[in-house]
């Protein structure tokens, strides 16, 4: 009897456990379904709220003071000063003494602000350009009712960065600005035709940091390389696919303009050898066979290009930046180029140049079996071909280069000069030289 009772109790417990497990599973399934339904409801509510009260868009707005805005906008959360003041006035003094932080919390509200690109008109003044959270920030053009015009960079409603200002009387200033003042490197053109080029501080030019140029002297300056170098050291970036002739053009640019040639590969090796802080950081990655991170490369570039030698003579940045992130980092570091030279050569020509390339292991001299053959059969017999100088590999390298260039075109659109590199090197350099002089003068 006792055994039967135990058996009956075990069966009963098993049924209860199964029922409990089933009930628990059903509860979990219901909870999951409820959660999914709630998530769907919230998504639909958010979509409806966005439809009724969008967080961004574009349109035309007219204001009570007669001004207007046509362009992009976005919604931002800001502190409601009036509400906060009223709340503080009626706050219980005892609560304040007790440190009731909730009663002192600022009240927030959502407002539309000009954000993106748009045109603002006010009493004859017109601004056409970029906005950020209701303020003029970015690239734009401001035309005043007086006839004066500023075109360039803005930060929080002020001329800040590089820009050109033209006065109604014909005078103009093209150079650096800081909070609406001429401050930095620039050139001032007077209505008489005279120019002063050099350093400005708080709207004043520094006599010992520049020079006067009459119209005749300015023409002469364009023709004299040495004068150009002294007054405006060129800041040049050059890019070109493998076998585009970039190395040859770099040597000719150095000779013509006297600039410091900067190649990231050579600079990394030099920094490591010298044991500089940047070199030590770079070596830790190179020893592990890893790519050196962008921040280390940018630090190296900034360290070199801001050196007294580069400031005095100017610089030629070879094959860098390669990505938009690198281009943005250079700009953020205050390193901007006067001109970006892009050598353009068809892919089939690049393939022909690379496949025929050979190196003399004894002298290091590079030959081309078609365009620059070796002087003798003995030399020809010992020439070697690089392992990556094949048609398949050069096409991959050219494709990668093109992707890199496409990513930074917008960053240098205003100073980019595309040069046909499929010509005699001296003819190519004539165009390169002319492009550089156009931008630095």
C-alpha positions in Angstrom: 0.0 0.0 0.0 2.8 2.3 0.8 4.5 1.7 -2.5 1.2 2.4 -4.3 0.8 5.6 -2.5 4.3 6.7 -3.4 3.7 5.8 -7.1 0.4 7.8 -7.2 2.2 10.8 -5.6 5.0 10.6 -8.2 2.6 10.5 -11.1 0.6 13.4 -9.7 3.8 15.5 -9.2 4.9 14.7 -12.7 1.5 15.9 -14.1 1.8 19.1 -12.1 5.3 19.7 -13.3 4.3 19.3 -16.9 1.3 21.6 -16.4 3.5 24.2 -14.8 6.1 24.0 -17.6 3.3 24.3 -20.2 1.9 27.3 -18.3 5.3 28.9 -18.1 5.9 28.4 -21.8 2.6 29.9 -22.7 3.3 32.9 -20.4 6.7 33.4 -22.1 5.1 33.2 -25.5 2.4 35.7 -24.5 5.0 38.1 -23.1 7.1 37.8 -26.3 4.0 38.5 -28.4 3.0 41.4 -26.2 6.6 42.8 -26.5 6.6 42.5 -30.3 3.2 44.2 -30.4 4.4 47.0 -28.2 7.5 47.5 -30.3 5.4 47.6 -33.4 3.0 50.1 -31.8 5.9 52.3 -30.7 7.5 52.2 -34.2 4.2 53.1 -35.8 3.7 55.9 -33.2 7.2 57.2 -34.0 6.6 57.1 -37.7 3.3 58.9 -37.2 5.0 61.5 -35.0 7.7 62.0 -37.6 5.0 62.4 -40.2 3.1 64.9 -38.1 6.2 66.6 -36.6 9.3 65.9 -38.8 12.8 66.3 -37.3 14.3 67.6 -40.5 13.3 68.9 -44.0 13.5 71.8 -46.3 11.2 74.7 -47.1 10.6 78.4 -47.4 10.1 80.6 -44.3 9.1 84.3 -44.0 9.6 86.2 -40.8 7.9 89.2 -39.2 11.0 91.4 -39.6 10.9 91.0 -43.4 13.7 88.5 -43.6 13.3 85.0 -45.2 15.0 81.7 -45.4 14.8 79.0 -48.1 16.7 75.8 -47.5 17.2 72.9 -45.1 16.3 72.8 -41.4 16.4 70.4 -38.5 14.8 70.1 -35.0 17.0 70.6 -31.9 16.2 70.4 -28.2 17.1 73.6 -26.4 16.6 75.0 -22.9 13.4 77.0 -22.5 14.8 80.0 -20.6 11.4 81.7 -20.0 9.9 78.6 -18.5 12.9 77.9 -16.4 12.9 81.4 -14.9 9.2 81.1 -14.1 9.6 77.7 -12.5 12.5 79.0 -10.4 10.5 82.0 -9.2 7.7 79.8 -7.8 9.9 77.1 -6.4 9.4 76.5 -2.7 12.3 78.0 -0.7 12.4 75.0 1.6 12.8 72.7 -1.4 15.7 74.8 -2.6 17.4 74.7 0.8 16.9 70.9 0.9 18.8 70.7 -2.5 15.7 69.6 -4.5 17.6 69.3 -7.8 14.4 68.2 -9.7 12.7 71.5 -9.0 15.7 73.4 -10.5 16.0 71.3 -13.7 16.0 73.2 -16.9 12.9 72.8 -19.0 13.6 71.6 -22.6 11.7 72.4 -25.8 12.1 71.4 -29.4 12.7 74.2 -32.0 13.4 74.3 -35.8 16.8 75.7 -36.8 18.5 76.4 -40.1 20.7 73.4 -40.6 22.3 72.2 -43.9 22.3 74.4 -47.0 20.1 77.4 -47.5 19.6 81.0 -48.6 18.9 83.8 -46.0 17.8 87.3 -47.1 17.5 90.2 -44.7 17.2 93.9 -45.7 19.3 93.6 -48.9 21.8 91.2 -47.4 21.9 87.7 -48.8 23.8 84.7 -47.5 23.9 81.5 -49.6 25.7 78.6 -48.0 26.0 76.1 -45.1 24.4 76.3 -41.7 24.8 74.4 -38.5 22.2 74.5 -35.7 20.9 77.9 -36.7 24.3 79.6 -37.3 26.3 80.3 -40.4 29.0 77.7 -40.3 30.9 76.2 -43.3 31.4 77.3 -46.8 29.2 80.2 -48.1 28.9 83.5 -49.8 27.6 86.6 -48.1 26.5 89.6 -50.2 25.9 92.8 -48.3 23.4 95.5 -49.3 26.3 97.9 -49.7 27.7 95.8 -52.5 30.5 94.2 -50.4 30.9 90.4 -50.8 32.6 87.7 -48.7 33.1 84.2 -50.0 34.8 81.6 -48.0 34.7 79.8 -44.6 32.4 80.8 -41.7 32.3 79.6 -38.1 29.3 80.7 -35.9 28.2 83.7 -38.0 31.8 85.0 -38.4 34.3 85.1 -41.2 36.7 82.4 -39.9 39.2 80.4 -42.1 40.1 81.2 -45.6 38.1 83.7 -47.6 37.9 86.5 -50.1 36.4 89.9 -49.2 35.6 92.5 -51.8 34.8 96.1 -51.0 32.5 98.2 -53.2 35.4 100.6 -54.0 37.4 97.8 -55.6 39.7 96.9 -52.7 39.9 93.2 -51.8 41.6 90.9 -49.3 42.2 87.2 -50.0 43.6 85.3 -47.1 43.1 84.0 -43.5 40.4 85.3 -41.2 39.8 84.9 -37.4 36.4 86.1 -36.0 35.8 88.7 -38.8 39.3 90.1 -38.7 42.1 89.7 -41.3 44.5 87.5 -39.3 47.2 85.3 -40.8 48.6 85.0 -44.3 46.9 87.0 -47.0 47.1 89.5 -49.9 45.4 93.0 -49.9 44.7 94.6 -53.2 44.1 98.4 -53.1 42.0 100.3 -55.6 45.2 101.9 -57.0 46.4 98.4 -58.1 49.1 98.2 -55.4 49.2 95.0 -53.4 50.5 94.1 -50.0 51.2 90.4 -49.4 52.3 88.9 -46.1 51.2 88.5 -42.5 48.2 90.3 -41.0 47.3 90.7 -37.3 43.9 92.0 -36.2 43.2 93.7 -39.5 46.7 95.3 -39.6 49.5 94.2 -41.9 52.9 93.8 -40.4 55.5 95.7 -42.4 58.3 93.4 -41.4 56.3 90.3 -42.4 55.5 91.0 -46.1 56.2 93.3 -49.0 54.5 95.9 -51.2 53.8 95.0 -54.8 53.0 97.6 -57.5 51.2 96.3 -60.6 54.5 96.1 -62.4 56.2 94.3 -59.5 53.3 91.9 -59.3 53.7 90.9 -62.9 57.4 90.5 -62.3 56.7 88.4 -59.3 54.8 85.9 -61.4 57.8 85.5 -63.6 60.4 85.2 -60.9 60.6 81.9 -59.2 62.8 83.1 -56.4 60.5 86.0 -55.5 57.5 83.6 -55.5 59.3 81.2 -53.2 60.1 84.0 -50.7 56.6 85.5 -50.6 54.4 82.4 -50.8 56.2 79.1 -50.2 54.2 76.5 -52.2 52.2 73.9 -50.4 51.7 71.1 -53.0 50.1 67.7 -52.9 50.7 65.4 -55.9 48.9 62.1 -56.7 49.2 59.6 -59.5 48.7 55.9 -60.2 51.7 53.6 -60.2 53.8 54.3 -63.3 52.1 57.7 -63.9 55.5 59.5 -63.8 54.8 60.9 -60.4 58.4 60.3 -59.2 59.9 62.2 -62.2 57.5 65.1 -61.7 58.4 65.3 -58.0 62.1 65.6 -58.8 61.3 68.4 -61.3 59.0 70.2 -58.9 61.7 70.1 -56.2 64.3 71.6 -58.6 61.9 74.3 -59.9 60.4 75.5 -56.7 62.9 74.5 -54.0 60.3 72.8 -51.9 60.8 70.0 -49.3 59.7 66.7 -50.8 57.8 64.6 -48.3 57.0 60.9 -48.9 55.3 59.1 -46.0 57.4 56.0 -46.5 60.7 57.8 -46.5 59.6 60.0 -43.5 58.6 57.0 -41.4 62.0 55.3 -42.0 63.8 58.6 -41.1 61.7 59.1 -38.0 62.4 55.5 -36.8 66.1 55.9 -37.4 66.2 59.3 -35.6 64.2 57.8 -32.7 61.7 60.6 -32.5 58.5 60.2 -30.4 56.5 59.6 -33.6 59.2 57.2 -34.9 59.1 55.1 -31.7 55.3 54.9 -32.0 55.5 53.9 -35.7 58.2 51.3 -35.1 56.0 49.4 -32.6 53.5 48.8 -35.4 56.1 48.2 -38.2 58.0 45.6 -36.1 54.8 43.6 -35.8 54.1 43.8 -39.5 51.0 46.0 -39.0 50.0 49.1 -40.9 50.9 52.4 -39.1 47.6 54.0 -37.9 46.3 57.2 -39.4 46.9 59.2 -36.2 50.6 58.3 -36.2 51.0 59.2 -39.9 49.1 62.5 -39.4 51.4 63.3 -36.4 54.4 62.6 -38.5 53.1 64.8 -41.4 52.2 67.6 -39.1 55.6 67.4 -37.3 57.4 67.6 -40.7 55.4 70.1 -42.6 55.4 72.6 -39.7 59.1 72.4 -39.3 61.1 75.7 -40.0 62.5 74.3 -43.2 59.1 73.5 -44.6 57.6 76.8 -43.5 60.4 78.7 -45.2 60.7 76.7 -48.4 57.2 75.1 -48.8 56.5 71.5 -49.2 55.5 68.8 -51.7 53.4 66.0 -50.2 53.8 62.9 -52.3 50.9 60.3 -52.4 49.2 61.4 -49.2 46.4 61.7 -48.2 44.9 58.5 -49.7 41.5 58.5 -47.9 38.8 61.1 -47.0 39.5 60.4 -43.3 43.2 61.3 -43.8 42.2 64.4 -45.8 39.9 65.6 -43.0 42.6 64.9 -40.4 45.1 67.1 -42.3 42.5 69.9 -42.6 41.7 69.6 -38.8 45.5 69.8 -38.1 45.6 73.1 -40.1 47.5 71.6 -43.0 46.0 72.8 -46.3 47.5 72.7 -49.8 47.6 75.5 -52.3 47.3 73.1 -55.1 46.5 69.4 -55.6 48.1 68.0 -58.8 46.6 64.8 -60.2 48.4 63.0 -63.0 45.9 61.4 -65.3 47.2 58.4 -67.4 44.9 55.8 -69.1 45.1 52.3 -67.5 46.3 50.6 -70.7 49.3 53.0 -70.8 50.1 52.3 -67.2 50.0 48.6 -67.8 52.4 49.0 -70.7 54.8 51.1 -68.7 54.9 48.7 -65.7 55.1 45.4 -67.6 58.2 46.6 -69.5 60.0 47.9 -66.5 63.2 46.3 -65.4 65.8 47.1 -62.6 69.6 46.6 -62.7 70.4 44.9 -59.3 74.0 46.2 -59.4 73.3 49.9 -60.0 69.7 50.2 -59.0 69.0 52.0 -62.3 65.5 51.4 -63.8 65.1 50.6 -67.5 62.1 50.0 -69.8 62.5 47.4 -72.5 60.6 49.6 -75.0 61.0 53.2 -73.9 64.4 53.2 -72.2 66.2 49.9 -73.1 69.6 48.9 -71.5 72.8 50.1 -73.1 74.2 46.7 -73.7 73.4 43.0 -73.8 75.4 42.4 -70.7 73.3 44.8 -68.7 70.1 43.4 -70.3 71.1 39.9 -69.2 71.2 40.8 -65.5 68.1 42.9 -65.3 65.3 41.7 -63.1 61.5 42.4 -62.9 59.7 43.3 -59.7 57.3 40.5 -58.6 54.4 43.0 -58.7 55.2 44.4 -62.1 52.7 42.1 -63.9 49.5 43.0 -65.8 47.2 41.4 -63.2 48.8 43.1 -60.2 49.1 46.6 -61.8 45.4 46.6 -62.7 44.6 45.8 -59.0 46.9 48.6 -57.8 45.5 51.1 -60.3 41.9 50.2 -59.2 42.8 50.7 -55.6 44.5 54.1 -56.4 41.4 55.3 -58.2 39.1 54.4 -55.3 41.4 56.4 -53.0 41.4 59.4 -55.3 37.7 59.4 -55.8 37.2 59.5 -52.0 39.2 62.7 -51.6 38.2 64.6 -54.7 35.6 66.7 -52.9 38.1 67.7 -50.2 40.4 69.3 -52.7 38.0 70.2 -55.5 38.8 74.0 -55.3 42.5 73.5 -55.7 42.7 70.4 -57.8 44.5 70.4 -61.2 44.2 67.3 -63.4 47.2 67.0 -65.7 47.4 64.7 -68.8 50.4 62.5 -67.9 50.4 60.6 -71.2 53.0 62.9 -72.8 56.6 63.7 -72.8 57.8 64.4 -69.2 58.9 67.9 -70.0 55.6 68.8 -71.7 53.8 67.4 -68.6 55.9 69.4 -66.3 55.2 72.6 -68.2 51.5 72.1 -67.3 52.3 71.1 -63.8 54.5 74.2 -63.3 51.8 76.5 -64.7 49.1 74.9 -62.5 51.2 75.4 -59.3 52.1 79.0 -60.1 48.4 79.8 -60.8 47.5 78.7 -57.3 50.4 80.1 -55.2 50.3 83.6 -56.7 
